Amino acid sequence: MRQRVLVVDDEESTRLLLARMLSQSLGAEVQLAGTCEQALRFASTSVYDAILLDLLMPGIGGFGVLQAIRQSPPNATTPVIVVTQVAEKATLARCLAAGANAVHLKPVDRTKLLAIVREQLAARASPKTT
């Protein structure tokens, strides 16, 4: 079964780049959201295997989207990978504290980002051990 990934970024070129990379390299089914509102609508009605999320977006922004996703089903436990150009350590720490599973800095490094996505998908697929 194909992995379903939601890509959230207000820059169309970035959305298309990430979609092409995920579909070609991972065979993923990719859904694109260009606004925070669209992302929240998709995340409230569809289940994803991973979500790639930009921070700097108009509206409630990436942090608002992340918090909303973490607070309600069906994607409360879905791996969220923040893909951002914001490199300040405090912001990166805030991402992880808010529930992001990983952070990747733009410009996108294809090899590194794909490794992060694969790692998150594998962690989600493997049964939890106690």
N, C-alpha and C positions, 0 to 999 in steps of 0.2 A: 504494500500500500504506500502511495506517495505521501511524503511529509508535507504538511500544510504550514506555510510561513506567511506571516503578515509583515509587510515592510511599510513603516510609517516615516515619511520624510516630506517636508514641504517643497523640496527641490526636485522637480520632475527628473532631471538628468541623474540624480543620485538614486531615486526610486527605480528607474529603468536599469541602471548599472547593477544595482543589487539584485533585482529580479532576474536579469539575464545570468548573473553569476550563480545564483541559487538554483535556477532551473537547469542550467547547463551542467554545473558541477555536481549537484546533489539530486537532480531529477525532481526537485521540490515543486509543488503547486504553490504559486506565489500570488497573494492578493496585495494590492497596493492601496495605501491611504495617503492622501495629500494634505489632510487637515486633522487636527486633534479630534474634532467632532466625528469625522468619518471613521477614524481609528476606534473611537469608543463605540460607535454604532456596530462596526464589524466585530469588535472584541466582545460585545455583549450578546451577539447572536450566533457566532461561529466559534468552533474550537480549533485552536492552532497548536502545532507542535513546537513552534518558536515564534518570537516577535522581535523584529529589529526596529529600534525606536530612536529617532533623532530627538535631541533635547531642545534645540533652539527653533521653536515653531510658534507661529501666532496663536492667540487664544490661551488656553490653560497651559500650553507648553508640554514638553516631554515629561516633566516631573508630575504634572497633573494627570496625564494619561497613565503613567506608571502607577501612581497611587490608586486611580480608579480601577485599573486592571487588577491590582493586588487585592482590592476590597470586595470583589464580587465574581461569582462564576460567570462564564465557564472557563476563564483563563487565569484564575487566581494563582495557580501553580505552574503556569506555562513559563518556560525560560524566556526572559526578556534580556536582549543584548542591546545595550545603548551604543549607538554609533554616532559620535559627536566630534566636533572640532574643539570643544571646550576641554582644555588640558589641565586646568587648575586642580591640584590634588584635593582640595576641599570639595569641589564639585564632583569629582570622581568618587570620593568617599561617600558623598551624599547619595549618589546613584545607587551604590551598593547597599547603603543603609535603608533606602526607600524600597528595596526589593529587586533591583536589577541583578541578574546572575553573572553578567560580565559587561565590560566596557571596551570598546574599540575606538581608537582615535582616527579621525579623518585626517588626511586623505586615506581612503580605504586601501589597505594592503590585502589583496585578494587571498593570498596564502594564509595569512594570519587569521583573517575573518572567517574563512571557510573552516579552519581548524577549530576556532571557538564555536561556530555553529554546530559542527559535527560533535564536538565534545558535549555540548548542551543537549543535543538530540539523543546522544547515546546515554547520558545520565538520566534523561527523562524516560527512556525506553527500558532501562535496567531496573529490576525490582529492588525496592529499598530493603536494606538489611539492617537489623537492629543489634 
